[in-house]
Amino acid sequence: MDLQRLSNGRYKSVLHQTTVDKERIRISWVVLVRPTKDTVVGPFPELIGQDDPPKFRPMLYKDYIYRKVRYLPFSDLDS
């Protein structure tokens, strides 16, 4: 789930980029946390108000994932 959707657009999702420094070691790790497939995901209610209407519609997490990966070259979701 991307932070842009959960934050109702307050925080923008960006493409991760880095530069290589041949003088220093770079270590990174991924932390994955995901809801169950039938969890409804959308902007946090605390970030929605009269002056801040929802910019993203709530949807099931499994539908969100389907939309994210169906066009990837290794995806066979539409087969």
Buried (B, 14 or more C-beta within 10 A) or exposed (E): BEEBBBBBBEEEEEEEEEEEEEEEEEEEEEEEEEEEEEEEBBBEEEBBEEEEEBBBEEBBBBEBBBEEEEEEEEEEEEE
